[in-house]
C-alpha cells in the first residue's frame, strides 16, 4: 500500500484512488485517469476508510474483477466508503458491489456477456454527457444488477442489460456495467472525464514537471547529507533515476556503471558522455569484462548464463561500493509502478526485492543500503516523459529495452569475443537502418541474434561457410504480449545486404515472424 506521505500527495490536491478488485484492466484505468491530467493510485480494495481518506481523494473508482459478488470470499471494500461523501464510480464488478452494498440486487445472468454491445443513453447529463444516444461499449460480465438501490436512476441500458449505467446523483455515486477504460469503448474517455471533471471537480492540472520538482524535494529531504549509489545500466529507467537524483542532490550521487563485456557497440562511451559530461555526475566505470567473459566460457544454457552474470554483478558491485567515500546510506533503483502493483501494491520496505540490473538478479539484503525508488509511482511512458523534462537526450529517453545479461542471451550457445564483435556490428547496422527508415519510434524492440548455426553461401567466386543472424522486431504495449513488426521489404533488404557485405563471418540473415506468445521476445 502506498503511504499517504509520498511527495505526490504533498504537492497536489487532486488524487483519484482506484480500488483494485483484480481486474485485468486495473492498470489501464489508472493510466487513463493520468492521461486526463489527474493523478491516480491503485490501492488494495479492503483498505479501511481512514487509510483511503489520508490520501485526500477527489474521487474513488471501484475496478472490475473476476469474482462474483455472491461468492462467500468475494473481495469487498469498506462499506463506509459509500457514506463518506466522496464521488464514486463503480466499473463492472465495482458497480455490482456498489449496488449490492447499498441494497440493490445482483445475480448471475443465463448468458455471460462478453464483447461489444450497443447501449441506449436515456440520461445524457452528468456521467453520460457527450456520449451519443446509441453508442458502442465493451462488456465483460457474468453477474449483473437486476434491482437498483433506493435513490438510483438508470442512465443507459442494452437489450440484455437494463442497468448498463446508473447513478445516485444526490450522493454522487455512479456505476457502469461496461468498461470505459478500454479502446473498444469509443466514448469511454468521455465517461471518465465527466466523472473526473464534472463530478469530482478535478482541474486536470497534474503534469510531469510537478512530479519532478516534488520528487526532487522529497529525495533531498530524505537523503540529507548522505550519499546515494545508483547502478547505471544505460537503459531508460536507470538513466532517468540518475538524472533526477543528479538534479536533486548533485555531488552526493555516485553512479556505478559496470562494463561486463556484453554491451552494445559504443555503449560505454554513450553512458560516459551522457552522464559525466552532460550531467556532471560522479560516474565510476568498472571494467569487469574479463571476469564476466571468463565465467561464461563454454556455457551454453541460458539460465546458467543469467545466474553466472548475476552472481558476478553482485560481487563487482559490492567491491565498487566499498571504495566510495563518505556516508553512503542509500541505493537508488528504477522500480516502476507496474512492478509495485504486481508485488502486492508495494508494501513499503527498504532492502527487499532489489532488481537493480534488470532481470540479471537482485543484490543481497546484507549490502545494508536503504532504497530510493523515485519512479515507483510511474508507468513506463511517464518515465520517458520525465526523462524529457529532466533534459535527457532523445536517444536515451526513447531507447529500446536491453536485457540485463546483455548480448549473452543474444549470442546463442557458447560465447566468444569474436562472436560478440560480429553481433555488435550486425546490431549497429540494423539499428542504423531502422532509424534511417523512421521506424525506431514505431517499433518497441529491435535487435539482432547470432545463431549457433553455419550455412553455405557464395561470395564472389568462392564458397563460404559462415554464421546466420536473425533479426527480431516487435511492437507491443506492455511487453507481456507482442507481435512481430511488419517491416517494409525494402528496409529488410537493405539490412540484409549491409550485414552480409559489411560484417565478415555472416552469409545469411533471417527474419523472426513469431509473436509472443507462444514465442518470447528474447531468444534466450
N, C-alpha and C positions, 0 to 999 in steps of 0.2 A: 504494500500500500504506500502510495506517495505521502510523504509528510507535508502537512499544510504550511510548513515554514519555508518551503522552497522559494527561490527567488522569483519564480514566475508569479506566484500569488502575491508576493510583496510588492511587485511592480505593476500590478494590473488589477482592475476591478471586475473584469469580465472573464469568468470561467464557467464553462458548462461541463458538468460531470456526466459521464456515461457509465451506468451500471451494467457491467458485462455479465450477461447470463449465459455466455458460451457460444454466442453467435459467430459463424464464420465471417460475418460482416462487421464485427465489433470495431476492429481497427479502421475499417473503411468509414464508419460513422465518425470516428474521431478525426480522420483526415478531412472529411467533407466539412465538418464544423470549422476546422482550422483554415480550410480553403476559403471559407466565408469571412475570415478575419477575426474569428473568436477562438480563444484558447480553450482546448478541451483536455480532459483527463479521463482515462479509463480507470475505474475503481471496482473493487470486489462488490458483488451485489448485496451481500449481507452486512455491509458496513453500517454501524449504528448512526442514527441521525446526527448525533453530536459530531461524529467524525466527518460526516459529509458537510455539515454546516461550517466547520473550521475552514473550509475552502472558500466560504462566502460565495456559493454558486449563484449565477444569474438564472440558471435553469438546470433541470436534470432530465436526461434521456435514458429510458429503460430499453436495452437492446433486445433483439430476438434471442432465440436459443433453441437447442434441440429437445429440451424436456417438454413434458406435458404438465400443465398447471395442476392436473388432477393426480399426478404421481405423489406418493407419500413423501418422497425425498426431493421433490422439485425445489429448485433454488427460489428463494423469496427475498424480498427486501424488507427493511424495517417499515412496518405499516405506518409509523409516524411520519414518514416521508410525504404521504399524501395529505397530511394535516398541517404541513409546515408553511404553507402559503407560497411555495416556490413553484414556478411553472414546470409542468411535467409533460413529456412526450413519450408515450409507450409505443414501441415498434414491434409488431408481430407478437411474440411471447410477452414482451413488455406491455402491450395493450391488453392481452388476455389477463395477465397478472393484475394489472391496474383495475380492470373491470371486476374481476373476481374478488379482489380485496375490498372493493367499495360496495359489494353487494350484488353485482351482476352475475349472470350465469354463463359458464364456459363449458363446452362439451366437445367431444370428438364428432367429426362430420363423416358421413359414409365414404366420401372420396376425398383423399388428400389433394389439395390444390397446389400445384407447383408449375411455375412458368408465367407467361404473360397473361394478363387479364385486362378487361376494359371496365373502368369504373364510371359511374354516373355521378357527377357532383351536384348535390342538392342545395348546398350552402357554401357559397364562394367567398364568405367573409373569413377573416382571421386566418386559420391554418391553410385553407384551400384557395386563398386569393391568388389569382393569376393562373390557376390550373383550369384548362378547358373543361367544359361541361361533360365531354366524353374524352377520357384520357387513358393511356396505356400505363399499367403498373406491373410490378413483378411480385408475384405471390409465392409463398413457400410455407405452408402450414397444414397440420392435420387437425388441430383444435380450432375452435372459432367461438367468438362471442355470440351467444344465442339470446341473451337478455341483458339489457342495459341497466346500470345502476341508476338510482334516482338522481335527477339533475342533468343527465346526459342526453344529448341530441345527436341525430345522425347527420353527418356531413357528406358522406358518399357511400355508394353501395355498388355491388355487382349482382348479376342474376343469381349467383350461388352464395354470395356473402352479403347479407343485408346491412351489416355494420362494418363496412370497409374502412370508414374513418368516422370517428366520434369525438364529441367534445362536451366537457362541462365548463362552459365559458366563464361562469361566475368564479370557479375555483382555478381556472387556467390549467385544466388537466385535459390532455388530448391523447388520442390513440389512433394508430393506423395499422390495419392488418397487413398492408403491403410494405415493401422495403423501399423507402425513398432514397436511400444512400447509394443504390446500385445504378449503373448507367442504363439498365433495362427499364428503369422508371424515368422517362424523359423529363418530366416535370418534378422529379424528386427534390432537386435543389430548391425549387420554388417553395415546396412544403417546408424544408429545413430552414430556409431563410425567413419564411413567415414566422416560424416558431422562435428563431433566434432574435429577430429584429422587431417584429410586431408584438410578440407575446413577452419575451424575456427582456426587451428593451435594450439589447446589445447594440453597440455602435460599430462593431466590425473594425476596431482600430488596432488589433494585435498585429504586430509586424516584427520581422526578424531583427531589425536594428534595436528594438526594445529588448528583445531577448539577449542580444549580445551585451548590451550595456548592463542589464540586470545580472546576468550570469558572471560577468567580469567582476562586478561589485561583490557578489556572493563568494566567489573564489578568493578574492583578495582578503575579505574579512575572515574566511575560514583558515586560510594558509598563514596569515600573519607574516612573520619574518622567516618562516621555514622555507625550505626548498622543495621543488616538485620535480620528479622524474617522469618523462614522457617517452615511451617506447615508440619511436617513429619508424613507420614502415614505408612511407611514400604513398600509401593509399589515401583515399578521400577522408575517411574518418579520423585517422591519426593525424593527418595534416591539419584538419580543421581544429582538432583539440589543441595541437601545438600552437596554431595561430591565435586561438582565443586566449590561451594561457600566456602567450608572449605579450599580448595586449594587456592582460590583467596584472601580471606580476613581473614582467620584464626579465631581469637578470636572475631572478630566483628560479627560473625554469631551466632545467637541463634536459636536452633531448639526446637519447641514445639511439643511434642507427647502426644496426648490425648487418654487415655485408657477409652473407652466408655463401657467396659464390653461386647462388641460384637466382640472381636478379635478372631483370630485363636489361637490354643493352642501354648503357649510359644512365642506368637508374641511380646509381650512387652520385654521379655528377649532378643530376637533376635535383635530388634532395639537398645536396650541399649548397647548390647555387640558390635554391628557393629559400632555405631556412637560415643559412649562415650569412648570405649576402642581402637578401630581401628583408628578412625579419630580424636580423642581428641576434639570432638565438645562440646560446651556448650549446653547440652541437658536438657530441662525441661520436666519431665514426670508428667503429671497431671492425677491423678486417679479420674475420674468422673463417674465411672461405676454405683455407687448407684443412681446418679441423672438421668442418661440415662435410666437405667432399671426401675426406678420409673415412668418416663414419659410414658414408653411403657406398663405399667401394664394393662392388659385387652384389649389392642389394637390389632385388627386383620387385619384391612385394610392396605395393603402395602404402599399406598400413604400417609396415615396418619402416618405410621411409619417413612417414609422418612422425612416428614415435621417436626415431633417432634424431630427427631435426628438432622436435620439441624438447627433448632432453638436453641437447647441445645448446639450444637457445637459452634455456633456463640457466645453465652453467655460465655461459658467456655474459648474460645479463646480470647475474649475481656478482660476478667479478667486476664488471664495469661499474656497477652501482657503488661498490666499496670504495672506489677511487674518487668519488665526488665529495668535495669538501663542504663543510657547513652542516646545518641541521636539516638533513634530508629526511622528511617525515611523510611525504605523500607520493603516491604513484597515480598518474593520470592514465585513463584508458577510454576508448571510444565506444562505450556501451550505448546502443541506440534504444529507442522506445520499444520497438518490437522485441528486442532481447529482454527488456524488463517485463513486458507483458507475458511473454512465453515462459518466464521463470516464476510466474505467480504474482504478477503485478508489483514486483520489485520490493519485497520486504527489505528494509534497509540493512546494510551490512558494511563491513569495511574490507576485509581482505578475502572475501569469498568469491568464487566463480570468476577469477580473472582470466580473460581471453585476449590478453593484450596483443598477441601476434596472430590474429585471425584464428583459423582452425588448426594452428600448429599444436596448441596445447596451452594449459594455464601455467602461470607462475605459482609456486607453492606459497601457502599462507605464512610460512615461517620467515619470509623476507621481511615481514614486520612493518609494511607500509600501510597507511590509510589510503583509501581510494578517493580519487577525484574523478567524477564522471559528468563532465559538463554537457554531454549530448544525450543524457539518459531520458530527456523529455521529447526528443525529436525523432521524426521519421527521416528516412534516407534523403528524400527530396528536400526536406527542410535543412538537413545538414549541408547540402550543396548550396542552398540559398544563403545559409550562414557563412559559408566559405567565401561567397562573393561579397557579402557585407564586410568581411574581415580583410578583403583585398587579396585573397589567394588568386593566382593566375588561372585562367580557364583550363589550361591543360592539366592542372591538378584537380580543380573542382569537378570537372566532368570526366575524370579518369574512369575507365572500366575497372571492375574488380580484378584483383590479382591474388591468387591463393597464397596463404601463409607459407606453405612449403615451396612456393616459387616454381621454378622450372623443373624441380624434381618430379612433379606429378604431370608435367607436360612432355617429359623425355621418358617415354615408356621403357620399362626394363632397367637394366643396369646403367649407371650414369658415368660418362667420361667427359673430361673437359672439352675434347674435340666435338662431341655431340652437342654440348651446351653452346659452343660457338656457332655451330650450324643452326641450332634452334633460335638463337638470338638474332642472327642475320635474317632468317626467314620471317620471324615475328616483326622485325623492324620494317621489312618490305611490305608485309601485309598491312600493318597499321598506316604506313605512309600512303598506300593506295586507298585505304578506307577513308582516311582524312581527305585526300585529294578529290575523292568522289562525293564528298559531303555526306558520308554515311556514318560517321563516328557517333554523332548525337542521335542518329536514327536507329542505332543498334545498341544493345546493352552490354554485350561482352563479345569480343572478337580476339581470337588467338590462334597460334599455330601449335601443332603437336607433332613431335618427331616419333615415328613408329619404329618398333624393333623389327623392321622388315626391309629387305633389299629386293629390288626388282631390276629386270633387264631393261636397258634403254639404248638408244643410238644417238651419239653426238658426233657430228661431222662424219668421218668415215669409220669411226670406232664404236665398238660395243662397250656399254657401261653396265656396271652392277652396283647401283647406289641406293641411297635411302629414300623413303617415302615420307612426305609431310602431309598431314591432314589439316585442313582449315576448319575452324569452328566459329560460327557467328550465330548469335541468338538474340531474340527480342523477348522481353519479359517485363512484368510489372513488379513482381515480388521475389523472383529467383526461386520460388517454390515450384513453379511450373515455368516452362519456357518453350518457345517454338523456334525452329531454325529460320534464320533470316533469309529472305528471298533476294539475295544479292544479284544485281544485273549480270548477265552472262559476260558482257564486255569487261566488267570490273574483275570478275573471276579469271577471265582470260589473261588480263594484264598481270594480275597477281601471280598466276601460274607461270607465265612466260618469264617474268622478272626473277622469281625464285629459282627456276631451273637454270636460267642463264647466268645469274649472278652469284648463286650460292654453290660453291664447289661441294660435291658429295650428295646432291639431291637430283634425281632424274624423274620424279613423279610427284604430282600434287593431286590430292583428292579432297572432296568437299563433304563434310558431315551433314546429312539431312535428317538427323534424328531429333525428336522432340523430347522434352522432359515432362512427365515420364513417357516412356519407360527408361530412356537413357538419362544420364546425369549431364550437367553442363560440362564439367571437367571430365577428362577421360580416366583419371585415376583418383 
